[in-house]
Amino acid sequence: GPAVRLFNGKDLTGWTMKDNQKETWGVKDGVMTDKGKPFGFIATEKDYTNYVLRLQVKHLVKTNSGVLLRSTKLEGMFPKSIEAQVMSGKMGDIYNFHKFSLKTDPKRTRGAGTRKIHDSNEKPIGQWDAYEITLNKGDLELRVNNLVQNIATECQEIPGKICLQSEGGPLEFRNIVLIPIVNK
């Protein structure tokens, strides 16, 4: 389907957040800013199921964050979802929250987390990293700077929000574009 710009570079239209996050998220110079505290997330107003999500992330310090996929039950810090990890040095790891159904390589999986396939290929702190997340039916692929870092299969196929986490330190996001995958 046609690409959808989830962030317009001017304001947070199309996104929603809890009251305690109102001071955490903002927009400056065409970039979505995340102060990192208090912990929480910002979520798309709409639900999405099958798509390619492209975004750029800049770590301003070593910190934690994530892109939550097919998020439902938006309660607490971690809604039921799949997390495409954004933690410094860990981009490409996968987490499943509240036993979100998916299958990963058991050799790289411990508890709810699955380590990425390759060593980190992130750019130095202060530079933009490209993240491409493909979620199509039951298949998930995470690309960091054009390298496939992780895959999962048999992901539960349900509509849900896309959330960006605020987990401790400042980050910036830009060029957040979703390309719907229309399956027949």
Secondary structure as UniProt FT lines:
FT   STRAND          4..5
FT   TURN            13..14
FT   STRAND          15..17
FT   HELIX           19..21
FT   TURN            22..24
FT   STRAND          25..28
FT   TURN            29..30
FT   STRAND          31..34
FT   STRAND          40..44
FT   STRAND          51..59
FT   STRAND          66..72
FT   STRAND          80..85
FT   TURN            88..92
FT   STRAND          94..97
FT   TURN            98..99
FT   TURN            106..108
FT   STRAND          109..110
FT   TURN            111..112
FT   STRAND          113..114
FT   TURN            125..126
FT   STRAND          128..136
FT   TURN            137..138
FT   STRAND          139..144
FT   TURN            145..146
FT   STRAND          147..153
FT   STRAND          160..167
FT   STRAND          171..180
//
